[in-house]
């Protein structure tokens, strides 16, 4: 009987070739199983091909919105703020200049309206029965339904150091790491694609909350250890 697999994909940051390759490997891995893909935000900035990444994701969503989920990252938030005429300098020094070059425009407000509208409509999080998918993380001690936008898009500490159970297994990106950071209460899969690292997907099924495996854009598949084998830091 086919399984239902979820592929959570870390920060793309304009790395178009990497995301196309990773998608191909995820589809090969999926085989005849049902699937859903959850992109954890930060599709733009730093890399050279932000426009192509956004166009690709918009096209994928248009053809299958139920199975392609894209979450908002802090870089989409910065671009939207800059398009409204606020804090443009902050966005530019955080990689927005590369995005403007990829769009061939001089200001965020000159980006295609349909791309800005798509970014503005992106949800901040997705939950299933066992996991909570989000860009940056959550504020420890705050119920998931009460998390604020700032935390979901931007938080690092105290979230990264907090070992407690947050009510769901947290799957996030935002903080670049050399390899997937697999912990008993959370998983970080931002492996720094725009800094020369791989683009990584974590594979989940419906039987357990932790990942089954990790897939990178070069086609490498690594089995993930069960969460019960992990030692809390």
C-alpha positions in Angstrom: 0.0 0.0 0.0 1.5 3.4 -0.9 2.7 5.6 1.9 2.1 9.3 2.4 5.4 11.1 2.4 6.2 14.7 3.2 9.4 16.3 1.9 10.4 19.4 3.9 12.9 21.6 1.9 15.2 24.1 3.5 16.2 27.6 2.6 16.6 27.9 -1.2 17.8 31.6 -1.4 17.8 31.9 -5.2 19.6 28.6 -5.8 17.5 27.6 -8.8 19.7 24.8 -10.2 19.9 23.2 -6.8 16.2 23.2 -6.1 15.4 21.8 -9.6 17.9 19.0 -8.9 16.6 18.3 -5.4 13.0 18.1 -6.7 14.0 15.6 -9.3 15.7 13.4 -6.6 12.7 13.7 -4.3 10.3 12.6 -7.0 12.6 9.6 -7.8 12.7 8.7 -4.1 8.9 9.0 -3.7 8.2 6.5 -6.4 4.5 5.5 -6.4 3.8 6.9 -2.9 1.6 9.9 -2.3 3.5 13.0 -1.4 3.5 16.6 -0.1 6.3 19.1 -0.4 6.7 21.8 2.2 9.1 24.6 1.4 10.3 26.4 4.6 10.7 29.9 3.2 13.6 32.2 2.2 13.2 31.5 -1.5 14.9 34.8 -2.5 18.0 36.8 -1.8 21.8 36.0 -1.8 21.6 33.5 -4.7 21.6 34.7 -8.3 18.2 33.3 -9.5 15.5 34.4 -7.1 13.1 35.3 -9.9 13.3 31.8 -11.4 12.9 30.1 -8.0 9.7 32.1 -7.3 8.3 31.5 -10.8 9.0 27.8 -10.4 7.2 27.5 -7.0 4.3 29.6 -8.3 3.9 27.2 -11.2 4.2 24.1 -9.0 1.5 25.5 -6.7 -0.8 26.5 -9.5 -0.8 22.9 -10.8 -1.2 21.2 -7.4 -1.9 23.5 -4.4 -2.8 20.7 -2.0 0.6 19.0 -2.4 2.9 22.0 -2.7 3.0 24.2 0.4 5.3 27.2 0.5 5.8 29.1 3.8 7.0 32.6 4.3 10.5 33.3 5.4 12.0 36.4 6.9 13.6 37.3 3.5 10.2 37.4 1.8 9.0 39.5 4.7 11.9 41.9 4.2 11.2 42.2 0.5 7.6 42.9 1.1 8.5 45.6 3.7 11.0 47.2 1.2 8.3 47.1 -1.5 6.1 49.2 0.8 9.0 51.8 1.0 10.3 50.8 4.5 13.7 49.4 5.6 14.9 48.9 2.0 18.5 49.3 3.1 18.3 46.4 5.6 16.9 44.1 2.9 19.6 45.1 0.4 22.5 44.3 2.8 20.9 41.0 3.5 20.9 39.8 -0.1 18.1 41.8 -1.6 20.6 43.4 -4.0 21.0 39.9 -5.7 17.2 39.6 -5.9 16.8 43.0 -7.6 19.5 41.9 -10.2 17.7 38.7 -10.9 14.5 40.6 -11.6 16.3 43.3 -13.5 14.7 46.2 -11.4 16.1 48.8 -9.2 13.6 48.7 -6.3 11.5 46.1 -4.6 8.2 47.8 -5.6 9.2 47.2 -9.2 9.1 43.5 -8.9 6.2 41.8 -10.7 3.0 42.4 -8.7 2.0 38.8 -9.0 5.3 37.7 -7.3 4.8 40.2 -4.5 1.2 39.2 -4.0 2.3 35.5 -3.9 4.8 36.3 -1.2 2.3 38.3 0.8 -0.2 35.4 0.7 2.3 32.8 2.0 1.3 31.2 5.3 3.7 31.4 8.3 3.4 27.8 9.4 1.9 24.4 8.7 1.0 21.7 11.2 0.1 18.1 10.8 -0.7 15.5 13.5 2.9 15.2 14.7 4.9 18.2 13.3 4.9 21.9 13.1 6.7 23.3 9.9 7.9 26.9 10.2 10.7 29.1 8.8 12.7 30.1 11.9 11.2 28.4 15.0 8.9 29.1 17.9 9.0 31.0 21.2 9.5 28.3 23.9 6.7 28.1 26.4 4.1 29.7 24.1 1.4 27.5 22.7 1.8 27.0 18.9 -1.5 28.6 18.2 -0.4 31.7 20.1 3.0 32.2 18.4 3.6 35.6 16.9 4.8 36.5 13.5 8.2 37.8 14.7 9.1 34.6 16.3 8.0 32.4 13.5 10.0 34.4 11.0 13.1 35.5 12.9 13.7 33.6 16.2 17.0 32.0 17.0 17.5 32.1 20.7 16.1 31.0 23.1 14.5 28.5 20.7 17.7 26.9 19.4 19.0 26.1 22.9 15.7 25.0 24.5 15.3 21.2 24.9 11.6 21.1 25.8 8.8 19.6 23.8 6.9 22.3 22.0 3.7 20.3 21.5 4.7 19.2 18.0 8.0 18.3 16.5 9.4 21.5 15.0 10.8 21.4 11.5 12.5 24.7 10.5 15.3 26.4 8.6 16.6 30.0 9.0 19.9 29.3 10.8 22.5 27.9 8.4 24.2 24.7 9.6 26.7 22.4 8.0 24.4 19.4 8.1 20.8 18.8 9.2 20.6 19.5 13.0 18.5 16.6 14.3 17.4 16.9 17.9 14.7 15.2 19.9 12.4 18.3 19.8 13.3 19.9 16.5 15.1 19.6 13.1 16.9 22.4 11.3 17.4 21.7 7.6 18.9 25.0 6.4 22.2 23.6 5.2 23.5 26.8 3.6 22.8 26.3 -0.1 23.6 29.9 -0.9 26.9 29.6 1.0 28.2 26.6 -0.9 26.4 23.9 1.1 23.8 21.5 -0.2 20.1 22.1 -0.5 18.5 19.5 1.7 15.0 17.9 2.1 13.9 15.9 5.1 11.5 13.0 4.4 8.7 12.1 6.8 5.9 9.6 6.9 2.8 9.4 9.0 4.0 6.7 11.4 6.5 8.7 13.5 7.3 12.4 14.0 11.0 12.4 13.2 12.5 12.2 9.7 13.1 9.0 7.8 16.0 10.3 5.7 17.7 13.3 4.2 18.1 14.0 0.5 20.5 16.6 -1.0 20.5 18.2 -4.4 23.3 15.9 -5.6 21.1 12.9 -5.0 22.7 11.7 -1.8 20.2 9.9 0.5 21.1 9.4 4.2 19.0 7.5 6.6 18.0 9.5 9.7 18.5 7.8 13.1 15.3 7.4 15.1 14.6 10.2 17.6 14.8 7.6 20.4 18.5 7.1 19.6 19.3 10.8 20.0 20.9 12.2 23.1 19.7 15.6 24.3 22.4 18.3 24.3 
